[in-house]
Amino acid sequence: MTTPPPATRQPDWRPASARHRPAITRLSWLRAVRPAVPHIVASMPWATLGAGCLAGVLLMAILTRVASTSVSPIDPATVRLTFVPVVATLGFVLRDPFRPLTQATPVPAWVTPAGHLVLAAPVLAATCWAQLGIAAGPVPAGAPAPAVYPLLAQLTGWAAVVVAAAACVGRTRYVDLGGAMAVPVAFAAIALAWYVPLTGRFLTDPPASEHAVSIAWYAVTAAALAATAVALHDQWHRYSAVRVTLVPSRRICQKPDRKK
């Protein structure tokens, strides 16, 4: 009776951090989110976010002062210009400086960047409200005020594109330069889509109407948020080296027949 050969063990191609980490259920990491809140708040780049928002508000105040002295209303292009430093700060929000430590916890790695976005959202909303309030001050009595909802749609679309670019750069080896690379790439893509006739007719007013511009930018926002979600859920661990375990081949050794 011949015995079957022993089963060869298949090599585990997963990273070392994924092999030695126990199975994580949704309930277990939901319980671990609450203790992670102080870490999320502490790792938030408040200085960068505050500097960008303050720069946007000060720029709006300066341009409003110039418009009031020249007795001319502020056009939407001026308001968009003041949104640039505010939106640019979102490129630095997603970065987690303690990502190697975060990967060893039961909480998924995307919780910290998502928490940073949740913390940045009210700050961004308050800054936008302050900028629009300052812009509405020097409007003359008979002059029409610029429509607000297309500007809000454009601001939301710009922010979503910058966040998506930062999330995609964060999954590469250039994670430490995520904001510095994501902001120029995102604004270059926005400018290209703005001035190319094929896409500019849907994203600018005129030739498109204010309602069409709002729909187009909210569609861009949805696509950018989908790309951000895919990038944040990426399970590739850049800090752990992949160790390949080779299974040695088993050779059947036969004893030589001895002559009797």
C-alpha positions as CSV (number, residue, x, y, z in Angstrom):
1,M,0.0,0.0,0.0
2,T,1.5,3.3,-1.1
3,T,1.2,6.3,1.2
4,P,0.2,9.6,-0.5
5,P,2.8,12.3,-0.6
6,P,2.6,15.0,2.1
7,A,0.6,18.1,1.1
8,T,2.9,20.9,0.2
9,R,2.2,24.2,2.0
10,Q,1.2,27.0,-0.3
11,P,3.3,30.2,0.2
12,D,1.5,33.1,1.8
13,W,1.9,36.1,-0.5
14,R,0.3,38.6,2.0
15,P,2.4,41.2,3.8
16,A,3.8,40.4,7.2
17,S,1.4,42.8,8.9
18,A,-1.6,41.2,7.3
19,R,-0.4,37.6,8.1
20,H,0.2,38.1,11.8
21,R,-2.9,40.3,12.4
22,P,-6.0,38.6,13.7
23,A,-9.2,38.6,11.8
24,I,-11.0,41.9,12.2
25,T,-14.8,42.1,12.2
26,R,-16.8,45.2,11.7
27,L,-18.0,45.2,15.3
28,S,-14.5,45.0,16.7
29,W,-13.1,48.0,14.7
30,L,-16.3,50.0,15.4
31,R,-15.5,49.6,19.1
32,A,-11.9,50.7,18.5
33,V,-12.9,53.9,16.7
34,R,-13.9,55.7,19.9
35,P,-10.4,55.4,21.5
36,A,-8.9,56.5,18.1
37,V,-10.7,59.8,18.1
38,P,-8.0,61.7,20.2
39,H,-5.4,60.3,17.7
40,I,-7.4,61.6,14.8
41,V,-7.8,65.0,16.3
42,A,-4.1,65.2,17.3
43,S,-2.9,64.2,13.9
44,M,-5.1,66.7,12.1
45,P,-3.0,69.4,10.4
46,W,-4.8,72.3,12.0
47,A,-2.1,74.8,11.3
48,T,-2.1,74.2,7.6
49,L,-5.9,74.2,7.4
50,G,-6.2,77.4,9.5
51,A,-3.5,79.2,7.5
52,G,-5.3,78.4,4.2
53,C,-8.7,79.4,5.5
54,L,-7.3,82.6,7.0
55,A,-5.5,83.4,3.7
56,G,-8.7,83.0,1.8
57,V,-10.6,85.3,4.1
58,L,-7.9,88.0,4.1
59,L,-7.7,87.8,0.3
60,M,-11.4,88.3,0.0
61,A,-11.3,91.2,2.4
62,I,-8.5,92.9,0.4
63,L,-10.3,92.4,-2.9
64,T,-13.6,93.6,-1.4
65,R,-11.9,96.8,-0.1
66,V,-10.4,97.4,-3.6
67,A,-13.9,96.9,-5.2
68,S,-15.5,99.2,-2.7
69,T,-13.1,102.0,-3.5
70,S,-13.6,101.6,-7.2
71,V,-17.4,101.3,-6.7
72,S,-17.7,98.1,-8.7
73,P,-19.3,94.8,-7.7
74,I,-17.3,91.7,-7.1
75,D,-17.6,89.3,-10.0
76,P,-17.7,85.4,-9.6
77,A,-14.1,85.1,-10.9
78,T,-12.9,87.1,-7.9
79,V,-14.8,84.9,-5.5
80,R,-13.3,81.8,-7.1
81,L,-9.8,83.2,-6.7
82,T,-10.3,83.5,-3.0
83,F,-11.3,79.8,-2.9
84,V,-7.9,78.6,-4.1
85,P,-5.9,78.8,-0.9
86,V,-8.8,77.3,1.1
87,V,-9.2,74.3,-1.3
88,A,-5.5,73.8,-1.5
89,T,-5.2,73.0,2.2
90,L,-7.4,69.9,1.6
91,G,-4.5,68.3,-0.2
92,F,-2.6,68.1,3.1
93,V,-5.5,66.9,5.3
94,L,-5.6,63.2,4.3
95,R,-2.1,62.4,5.3
96,D,-1.7,60.2,8.4
97,P,1.8,60.8,9.9
98,F,1.5,57.7,12.0
99,R,0.2,55.3,9.3
100,P,2.7,52.5,10.2
101,L,1.3,52.5,13.8
102,T,-2.3,52.8,12.5
103,Q,-1.9,49.6,10.4
104,A,-1.1,47.6,13.6
105,T,-4.4,48.6,15.2
106,P,-7.8,47.0,14.7
107,V,-9.1,50.2,13.1
108,P,-8.9,50.2,9.3
109,A,-6.3,52.6,7.8
110,W,-8.9,54.7,6.0
111,V,-10.5,55.8,9.3
112,T,-7.9,58.5,10.1
113,P,-8.1,60.2,6.6
114,A,-11.9,60.0,6.7
115,G,-11.9,61.5,10.2
116,H,-9.6,64.3,9.0
117,L,-12.1,65.1,6.2
118,V,-15.0,65.1,8.7
119,L,-13.1,67.6,10.9
120,A,-12.2,69.8,8.0
121,A,-15.7,70.0,6.6
122,P,-17.2,72.4,9.1
123,V,-14.1,74.6,9.0
124,L,-14.3,74.8,5.2
125,A,-18.1,75.6,5.4
126,A,-17.5,78.4,7.9
127,T,-14.7,79.9,5.8
128,C,-16.9,79.7,2.7
129,W,-19.8,81.4,4.6
130,A,-17.5,84.2,5.8
131,Q,-16.1,84.7,2.3
132,L,-19.5,85.0,0.7
133,G,-20.7,87.3,3.5
134,I,-17.7,89.6,2.9
135,A,-18.3,89.5,-0.9
136,A,-22.0,90.5,-0.5
137,G,-21.0,93.7,1.4
138,P,-20.0,96.1,-1.3
139,V,-22.7,95.2,-3.8
140,P,-24.4,98.4,-4.9
141,A,-28.1,98.8,-4.5
142,G,-29.1,98.4,-8.1
143,A,-26.4,95.9,-9.2
144,P,-27.3,92.2,-9.3
145,A,-25.5,90.0,-6.8
146,P,-23.7,86.9,-8.2
147,A,-25.6,83.6,-7.9
148,V,-24.4,81.7,-4.9
149,Y,-25.3,78.1,-5.7
150,P,-23.0,77.8,-8.8
151,L,-20.1,79.1,-6.7
152,L,-20.9,76.5,-4.0
153,A,-21.1,73.8,-6.6
154,Q,-17.7,74.8,-8.0
155,L,-16.1,75.0,-4.6
156,T,-17.4,71.5,-3.8
157,G,-16.1,70.2,-7.0
158,W,-12.7,71.7,-6.6
159,A,-12.4,70.4,-3.1
160,A,-13.5,66.9,-4.2
161,V,-10.9,66.8,-7.0
162,V,-8.1,67.9,-4.7
163,V,-9.1,65.3,-2.1
164,A,-9.2,62.6,-4.8
165,A,-5.8,63.6,-6.1
166,A,-4.3,63.5,-2.5
167,A,-5.9,60.1,-1.8
168,C,-4.4,58.6,-5.0
169,V,-1.0,60.1,-4.4
170,G,-1.2,58.8,-0.8
171,R,-1.3,55.2,-2.1
172,T,2.1,55.5,-3.8
173,R,5.6,55.7,-2.6
174,Y,5.4,59.5,-2.7
175,V,3.0,59.7,0.3
176,D,5.2,62.2,2.1
177,L,4.8,64.6,-0.8
178,G,1.1,64.0,-1.1
179,G,-0.2,67.5,-0.7
180,A,2.7,69.1,-2.6
181,M,2.0,66.8,-5.6
182,A,-1.8,66.6,-5.4
183,V,-2.6,70.3,-5.3
184,P,-0.7,71.3,-8.6
185,V,-2.0,68.2,-10.4
186,A,-5.6,68.8,-9.2
187,F,-5.6,72.5,-10.2
188,A,-4.0,71.7,-13.5
189,A,-6.7,69.2,-14.2
190,I,-9.4,71.8,-13.2
191,A,-7.8,74.4,-15.4
192,L,-7.6,72.0,-18.3
193,A,-11.2,71.0,-18.0
194,W,-12.2,74.7,-17.6
195,Y,-10.6,76.0,-20.8
196,V,-10.9,73.0,-23.1
197,P,-14.0,73.7,-25.3
198,L,-15.3,70.1,-25.0
199,T,-15.7,70.3,-21.2
200,G,-15.7,74.0,-20.7
201,R,-19.1,74.4,-22.2
202,F,-20.6,72.3,-19.3
203,L,-18.4,73.7,-16.4
204,T,-18.4,77.5,-17.1
205,D,-21.1,80.1,-17.0
206,P,-21.5,81.2,-19.8
207,P,-22.0,79.4,-22.2
208,A,-23.8,77.0,-19.8
209,S,-26.6,78.1,-17.6
210,E,-26.1,78.4,-13.8
211,H,-28.3,75.3,-13.2
212,A,-26.3,73.2,-15.7
213,V,-23.0,74.4,-14.2
214,S,-24.2,73.3,-10.8
215,I,-25.3,69.8,-12.0
216,A,-22.0,69.4,-13.9
217,W,-19.8,70.2,-10.9
218,Y,-21.9,68.0,-8.6
219,A,-21.3,65.2,-11.0
220,V,-17.6,65.9,-10.9
221,T,-17.9,65.8,-7.1
222,A,-19.6,62.4,-7.1
223,A,-16.9,60.9,-9.4
224,A,-14.1,62.4,-7.3
225,L,-15.6,61.0,-4.1
226,A,-15.9,57.6,-5.6
227,A,-12.3,57.7,-6.6
228,T,-11.4,58.8,-3.1
229,A,-13.3,55.9,-1.5
230,V,-11.5,53.4,-3.8
231,A,-8.1,54.9,-3.0
232,L,-8.7,55.0,0.8
233,H,-10.0,51.3,0.8
234,D,-6.8,50.1,-1.0
235,Q,-5.2,47.4,1.2
236,W,-1.7,47.8,-0.2
237,H,0.7,48.4,2.7
238,R,3.6,50.3,1.4
239,Y,5.5,50.2,4.7
240,S,5.7,46.4,5.0
241,A,8.0,44.4,2.8
242,V,6.6,41.4,1.1
243,R,8.4,38.3,2.1
244,V,8.3,35.5,-0.3
245,T,8.5,32.0,1.3
246,L,9.8,29.5,-1.2
247,V,8.8,25.9,-0.5
248,P,11.8,23.7,-1.2
249,S,11.2,20.9,-3.6
250,R,11.1,17.4,-2.1
251,R,13.3,14.9,-3.7
252,I,12.7,11.2,-3.4
253,C,15.9,9.6,-2.3
254,Q,16.3,6.0,-3.3
255,K,18.8,3.8,-1.7
256,P,21.1,2.1,-4.1
257,D,20.6,-1.6,-4.5
258,R,23.4,-3.4,-2.9
259,K,24.7,-6.5,-4.6
260,K,24.2,-9.5,-2.5
